Amino acid sequence: MRVSKKSLGTDKKSVYALLAAVFAVSLSACTDTTVQERNLSAVVAYYLEQKYPEYSYRFVDLNNDAVDDAIVFLQGSSWCGPDGCTMLVLQGEGEGFKVVSKVSEVLAPVRVAESQSHAWRDIIVHSNDEEKLLQFDGSDYPPKAAEQPTAPTESLGSAAIIVQ
């Protein structure tokens, strides 16, 4: 099959637009990321002001609104120190996210408890050689995990591990 300049369009903008569309489709076909994951990545990168931050994450509905929220466990020397790493909690909004909390001094495992505070599920993290209970106060989770109370033993058994 022979393709002429006329069938492609003669202006370069049309050709570049076509190439960009083909590239975008082929790129999305080569990766297993969803729109939700791409949106999470964009929000995390923007919030941290880093182009390619290292992190692990898990989608979980923390506020029982039937929309996935995200717990992001940051990694790398920018976000981890001798007392642990930084964790972000993001609220899902349609296909997008907004950062609700930034919690420091967090070590894995990160668990989501059955218990709730202000309609948000409690989060249990390892910090300061103990399992700490992070409770939502109506606007966010506490900024320092090490300063929080020890999680009740009965909460640990029913909590789901989401980051190891």
C-alpha positions as CSV (number, residue, x, y, z in Angstrom):
1,M,0.0,0.0,0.0
2,R,1.3,3.4,-1.0
3,V,0.7,6.4,1.2
4,S,0.9,9.8,-0.4
5,K,1.5,13.1,1.4
6,K,-2.0,14.1,0.4
7,S,-3.6,11.1,2.3
8,L,-1.7,12.1,5.5
9,G,-2.3,15.8,5.2
10,T,0.3,18.2,4.1
11,D,0.8,20.2,7.3
12,K,3.3,19.0,9.9
13,K,0.8,19.6,12.7
14,S,-1.4,16.9,11.4
15,V,1.4,14.4,11.2
16,Y,2.8,15.3,14.6
17,A,-0.7,15.0,16.1
18,L,-1.1,11.6,14.5
19,L,2.3,10.4,15.7
20,A,1.5,11.7,19.2
21,A,-1.8,9.8,19.2
22,V,-0.2,6.6,18.0
23,F,2.5,6.9,20.6
24,A,0.0,7.5,23.4
25,V,-2.1,4.5,22.4
26,S,1.0,2.3,22.1
27,L,2.4,3.5,25.4
28,S,-0.8,2.8,27.3
29,A,-1.1,-0.6,25.6
30,C,2.5,-1.5,26.8
31,T,1.8,-0.7,30.4
32,D,-0.7,-2.2,32.8
33,T,-1.5,1.1,34.5
34,T,-5.1,2.2,34.8
35,V,-6.4,5.8,34.6
36,Q,-6.7,5.7,38.4
37,E,-3.0,4.7,38.8
38,R,-1.9,7.4,36.3
39,N,-3.9,10.0,38.1
40,L,-2.5,8.9,41.5
41,S,1.1,9.1,40.0
42,A,0.4,12.6,38.7
43,V,-1.0,13.9,42.0
44,V,1.9,12.3,44.0
45,A,4.5,13.8,41.7
46,Y,2.9,17.2,41.7
47,Y,2.5,17.2,45.5
48,L,6.1,16.1,46.2
49,E,7.5,18.3,43.4
50,Q,9.4,15.3,42.1
51,K,9.1,14.0,38.5
52,Y,9.5,10.3,39.4
53,P,9.0,9.7,43.1
54,E,9.5,6.2,44.5
55,Y,6.5,4.8,46.3
56,S,4.3,1.8,46.9
57,Y,0.6,2.3,47.2
58,R,-2.7,0.6,47.8
59,F,-6.2,1.6,46.9
60,V,-8.7,1.2,49.7
61,D,-12.0,2.9,50.6
62,L,-11.2,4.6,53.8
63,N,-14.3,6.8,54.2
64,N,-17.0,4.4,53.0
65,D,-18.1,6.6,50.0
66,A,-17.6,3.7,47.5
67,V,-14.7,5.6,45.9
68,D,-11.1,4.3,46.3
69,D,-8.8,6.4,48.4
70,A,-5.1,5.7,48.4
71,I,-2.4,5.1,50.9
72,V,1.0,5.9,49.5
73,F,4.2,4.8,51.2
74,L,7.0,6.9,50.0
75,Q,10.5,5.4,49.5
76,G,14.0,6.6,48.9
77,S,16.4,8.9,50.8
78,S,14.3,12.0,50.3
79,W,11.4,10.4,52.3
80,C,13.0,7.8,54.5
81,G,15.3,8.2,57.5
82,P,16.3,6.2,60.6
83,D,12.8,6.7,62.2
84,G,10.8,5.6,59.1
85,C,9.4,6.9,55.9
86,T,6.6,9.4,55.0
87,M,3.2,8.1,54.1
88,L,0.5,10.0,52.2
89,V,-3.3,9.5,52.5
90,L,-5.2,10.6,49.5
91,Q,-9.0,10.9,49.2
92,G,-10.4,9.6,45.9
93,E,-12.6,12.1,44.0
94,G,-14.0,10.4,40.9
95,E,-10.9,9.4,39.0
96,G,-8.7,11.9,40.8
97,F,-7.2,12.3,44.2
98,K,-6.4,15.0,46.8
99,V,-3.9,14.7,49.6
100,V,-5.6,14.5,53.0
101,S,-2.6,13.7,55.2
102,K,1.2,13.5,55.3
103,V,2.4,11.3,58.1
104,S,6.1,10.9,59.0
105,E,8.0,8.2,61.0
106,V,6.1,5.3,59.4
107,L,7.5,1.8,59.0
108,A,5.8,-1.2,57.3
109,P,3.5,-2.9,57.8
110,V,0.7,-0.5,57.2
111,R,-2.7,-1.8,58.2
112,V,-6.3,-0.6,57.8
113,A,-8.4,-1.3,60.9
114,E,-12.1,-2.1,61.0
115,S,-12.6,0.7,63.6
116,Q,-13.4,4.3,62.5
117,S,-12.9,7.8,63.6
118,H,-15.0,10.6,62.1
119,A,-16.3,8.2,59.5
120,W,-12.8,7.3,58.3
121,R,-11.1,4.0,59.0
122,D,-8.3,3.9,61.4
123,I,-4.8,3.1,60.1
124,I,-2.2,1.1,62.1
125,V,1.5,1.6,61.3
126,H,4.7,0.5,62.9
127,S,6.7,3.3,64.5
128,N,9.0,3.7,67.4
129,D,9.1,-0.1,67.9
130,E,5.3,-0.3,68.4
131,E,2.1,-0.6,66.4
132,K,0.6,2.9,66.4
133,L,-3.0,3.9,65.9
134,L,-3.7,6.8,63.5
135,Q,-7.2,8.2,63.8
136,F,-8.8,10.7,61.5
137,D,-9.7,13.9,63.4
138,G,-12.3,15.2,61.0
139,S,-9.8,16.9,58.7
140,D,-6.7,14.7,58.6
141,Y,-4.6,11.9,60.2
142,P,-1.9,13.0,62.6
143,P,1.4,14.2,61.1
144,K,3.8,12.1,63.3
145,A,3.1,8.4,63.8
146,A,5.6,8.0,66.7
147,E,3.5,10.3,68.9
148,Q,0.3,8.4,68.6
149,P,-1.1,5.8,71.0
150,T,-0.3,2.1,70.7
151,A,-2.9,0.2,68.7
152,P,-5.2,-2.1,70.8
153,T,-4.3,-5.7,70.4
154,E,-7.8,-6.6,69.2
155,S,-7.5,-4.1,66.4
156,L,-4.3,-5.8,65.0
157,G,-6.0,-9.2,64.4
158,S,-8.8,-7.8,62.3
159,A,-6.8,-5.1,60.4
160,A,-5.9,-5.8,56.8
161,I,-2.2,-5.4,55.9
162,I,-2.0,-3.2,52.8
163,V,1.7,-2.3,52.6
164,Q,4.4,-4.7,53.7
